[in-house]
Amino acid sequence: SPIVDLKVTDAQGQALTADVIAAIDWLMANKGKYNVRVANFSLIGNSEATFMSDPLDKAVERLWLSGVVVVAAVGNNGSATSPVKIGAPANDPFVITVGAADIASSANMSDDVRPSWSAYGHTADGFAKPEVTAPGRYLVAPVPVGSLFTAMKPERTVEPGYMWMSGTSFAAPIVSGVAAQLLARSPGWSPDQVKGALMLTTAYNASLGLQMGVGEVNALAASNVTSPP
């Protein structure tokens, strides 16, 4: 899929809510021009709020209700022993909120666990988050040689041009990619249907309860759904 990249953070990864909303306004104005069907938010606010009044939640809901699937990282402020508070936009009941899974370097989902830093819990309005999880630990990906990332974390360089990273910010784009694949197969699906197909076909780990939502996404299974809830 072609990617439209909207930069809202500074070099330290900090962003103002107003800048994120400005990016959403741009998406609303240009989604038709670029055929934007999925919007990925690998960022999260640092305070808990109700989605009924939070301006960032209102902004992402505008995208969702206009036909754009919104995928949001649940955050890396998790605890090994208990749920935590969930900030915007991950707290919104409309969007697909994604947690991270440690896949233990295997393709078998039975040994996957939630990294302690991958957040989970109920929002201020009582919604359980995340809805789904995706691989988010020790992910190897291309990175420009000499970039700020490689300078900050030189020990994570696997070979020139590649390094590993961990975080829910890396799990969320995997779900965004699956959502794009579903829309390529079924372009008439609404965001609700994409979310329904993803949640219907996850691999659930009963021993972890809702720490990983309803489970890990399964792209193949989701793509075979013909009538999503």
C-alpha positions as CSV (number, residue, x, y, z in Angstrom):
1,S,0.0,0.0,0.0
2,P,1.2,3.5,-0.6
3,I,1.9,5.3,2.7
4,V,1.2,9.0,3.6
5,D,3.4,9.9,6.5
6,L,2.4,12.8,8.7
7,K,5.0,13.9,11.2
8,V,3.6,15.3,14.4
9,T,6.5,14.7,16.9
10,D,9.8,16.3,17.6
11,A,13.2,14.6,17.6
12,Q,12.5,13.3,21.1
13,G,9.1,11.8,20.1
14,Q,7.0,14.4,21.9
15,A,3.9,15.8,20.3
16,L,1.2,18.3,21.1
17,T,-2.4,17.2,20.9
18,A,-3.1,20.2,18.7
19,D,-0.5,19.0,16.2
20,V,-2.1,15.5,16.1
21,I,-5.5,17.0,15.6
22,A,-4.1,19.2,12.8
23,A,-2.8,16.1,11.1
24,I,-6.3,14.5,11.4
25,D,-7.8,17.7,9.9
26,W,-5.4,17.3,6.9
27,L,-6.4,13.6,6.5
28,M,-10.0,14.6,6.5
29,A,-9.4,17.1,3.8
30,N,-7.1,14.9,1.7
31,K,-8.3,11.3,2.3
32,G,-10.2,11.3,-1.0
33,K,-7.2,12.6,-3.0
34,Y,-4.9,9.9,-1.6
35,N,-7.5,7.2,-1.1
36,V,-6.6,6.9,2.6
37,R,-8.5,4.0,4.1
38,V,-6.4,3.3,7.2
39,A,-4.9,5.8,9.7
40,N,-2.2,4.5,12.1
41,F,-1.5,6.3,15.4
42,S,1.6,5.0,17.0
43,L,1.3,7.5,19.8
44,I,-0.8,8.0,23.0
45,G,-1.7,10.8,25.4
46,N,-0.2,10.8,28.9
47,S,-3.4,11.4,30.8
48,E,-6.7,9.5,31.2
49,A,-9.9,11.2,30.0
50,T,-13.4,10.3,28.9
51,F,-13.9,9.8,25.2
52,M,-17.1,11.7,25.4
53,S,-15.2,15.0,25.7
54,D,-11.6,14.5,24.8
55,P,-10.7,16.5,21.6
56,L,-8.4,13.9,20.2
57,D,-11.0,11.2,20.6
58,K,-13.5,13.4,18.8
59,A,-11.0,13.9,16.0
60,V,-10.3,10.2,15.4
61,E,-14.0,9.4,15.6
62,R,-14.5,11.9,12.7
63,L,-12.1,9.8,10.6
64,W,-13.7,6.5,11.7
65,L,-17.3,7.7,10.9
66,S,-16.1,9.0,7.5
67,G,-14.9,5.5,6.5
68,V,-11.3,5.5,7.6
69,V,-10.1,2.6,9.8
70,V,-8.3,4.0,12.8
71,V,-5.6,1.9,14.5
72,A,-4.0,3.1,17.7
73,A,-1.2,1.8,19.9
74,V,-2.3,1.1,23.5
75,G,1.0,2.4,25.0
76,N,4.1,1.2,26.7
77,N,3.2,2.2,30.2
78,G,2.1,-1.2,31.2
79,S,2.6,-3.1,34.4
80,A,3.6,-6.7,35.0
81,T,1.0,-7.2,37.6
82,S,-2.0,-5.0,37.1
83,P,-4.0,-2.9,34.6
84,V,-3.2,0.7,34.0
85,K,-5.0,3.9,32.8
86,I,-5.4,4.3,29.0
87,G,-5.0,7.6,27.3
88,A,-6.4,9.0,24.0
89,P,-6.8,8.0,21.2
90,A,-6.3,4.4,22.4
91,N,-9.2,4.8,24.9
92,D,-11.8,5.4,22.2
93,P,-14.3,2.6,21.7
94,F,-14.5,3.1,18.0
95,V,-10.9,2.7,17.1
96,I,-8.9,-0.6,17.0
97,T,-6.5,-0.4,19.9
98,V,-3.4,-2.7,19.6
99,G,-1.2,-4.2,22.3
100,A,2.2,-5.9,21.7
101,A,2.9,-9.6,21.9
102,D,6.3,-11.2,22.5
103,I,6.3,-14.1,20.0
104,A,9.4,-15.7,21.5
105,S,11.0,-15.9,18.1
106,S,8.6,-18.6,16.9
107,A,5.6,-18.8,14.6
108,N,3.7,-20.8,17.1
109,M,1.3,-18.5,19.0
110,S,0.9,-20.9,22.0
111,D,4.2,-19.6,23.5
112,D,3.3,-15.9,23.0
113,V,3.0,-13.6,26.0
114,R,2.3,-10.0,26.8
115,P,5.5,-8.0,27.5
116,S,5.1,-6.3,30.9
117,W,5.3,-2.8,29.3
118,S,2.4,-3.4,26.9
119,A,-0.5,-1.6,28.6
120,Y,-3.9,-3.1,29.2
121,G,-6.9,-2.1,31.3
122,H,-10.3,-0.4,31.3
123,T,-10.7,3.1,30.1
124,A,-12.3,5.9,32.1
125,D,-15.6,5.0,30.4
126,G,-15.3,1.2,31.2
127,F,-14.1,-0.2,27.8
128,A,-11.5,-3.0,27.9
129,K,-8.4,-2.2,25.9
130,P,-6.6,-3.3,23.8
131,E,-9.0,-5.1,21.5
132,V,-6.3,-7.1,19.8
133,T,-2.5,-7.7,19.8
134,A,0.2,-8.2,17.2
135,P,3.9,-8.9,17.3
136,G,5.7,-6.0,19.0
137,R,9.0,-7.2,20.6
138,Y,12.4,-7.6,18.9
139,L,11.0,-6.6,15.5
140,V,13.8,-6.2,12.9
141,A,13.1,-3.5,10.2
142,P,15.0,-1.3,7.8
143,V,16.2,2.0,9.1
144,P,18.3,4.7,7.3
145,V,22.0,4.3,8.0
146,G,23.1,7.2,10.2
147,S,19.6,8.0,11.5
148,L,18.9,9.3,15.0
149,F,17.5,5.9,16.0
150,T,20.8,4.1,15.1
151,A,22.8,6.8,16.9
152,M,20.6,6.4,20.1
153,K,20.5,2.6,20.1
154,P,23.7,1.4,18.3
155,E,23.5,-1.9,20.1
156,R,20.3,-2.7,18.3
157,T,21.8,-2.6,14.9
158,V,21.5,-6.1,13.3
159,E,23.5,-5.1,10.2
160,P,23.9,-1.8,8.3
161,G,20.4,-0.5,7.5
162,Y,18.6,-2.9,9.9
163,M,17.9,-2.7,13.6
164,W,15.4,-4.2,16.1
165,M,12.9,-2.3,18.1
166,S,10.1,-3.1,20.6
167,G,6.9,-1.3,21.5
168,T,3.1,-1.1,20.8
169,S,4.0,1.6,18.3
170,F,5.5,-1.2,16.1
171,A,2.6,-3.6,16.8
172,A,-0.1,-1.2,15.6
173,P,1.2,-0.8,12.1
174,I,1.1,-4.6,11.7
175,V,-2.6,-4.4,12.3
176,S,-2.9,-1.4,10.0
177,G,-1.3,-3.5,7.3
178,V,-3.7,-6.3,7.8
179,A,-6.6,-3.8,7.7
180,A,-5.3,-2.5,4.4
181,Q,-5.2,-6.1,3.0
182,L,-8.8,-6.7,4.1
183,L,-9.9,-3.5,2.4
184,A,-8.0,-4.5,-0.8
185,R,-10.0,-7.7,-0.8
186,S,-13.3,-6.2,0.3
187,P,-13.2,-2.5,-0.5
188,G,-16.8,-1.9,0.4
189,W,-16.2,-2.9,4.1
190,S,-16.8,-0.2,6.7
191,P,-14.3,0.4,9.6
192,D,-16.8,-1.5,11.8
193,Q,-16.6,-4.6,9.5
194,V,-12.8,-4.5,9.4
195,K,-12.7,-4.4,13.2
196,G,-15.3,-7.2,13.4
197,A,-13.3,-9.4,11.1
198,L,-10.1,-8.8,13.0
199,M,-11.6,-9.5,16.4
200,L,-13.6,-12.5,15.2
201,T,-10.6,-14.4,14.0
202,T,-7.9,-13.7,16.7
203,A,-6.0,-16.4,18.5
204,Y,-7.0,-16.1,22.2
205,N,-4.8,-17.0,25.1
206,A,-7.2,-17.9,28.0
207,S,-4.4,-17.9,30.5
208,L,-3.8,-14.2,30.0
209,G,-7.5,-13.1,30.1
210,L,-8.0,-9.8,28.4
211,Q,-4.4,-8.6,28.9
212,M,-4.0,-9.1,25.1
213,G,-7.5,-8.2,24.2
214,V,-9.5,-10.9,22.4
215,G,-6.2,-12.3,21.1
216,E,-3.5,-11.9,18.4
217,V,-4.6,-11.0,14.9
218,N,-4.6,-13.6,12.2
219,A,-4.4,-12.0,8.8
220,L,-5.3,-15.1,6.8
221,A,-8.3,-16.0,8.9
222,A,-9.6,-12.4,8.8
223,S,-9.2,-12.3,5.1
224,N,-11.4,-15.4,4.7
225,V,-14.3,-13.8,6.6
226,T,-17.2,-13.1,4.2
227,S,-19.8,-11.6,6.6
228,P,-18.0,-9.8,9.4
229,P,-19.9,-8.7,12.5
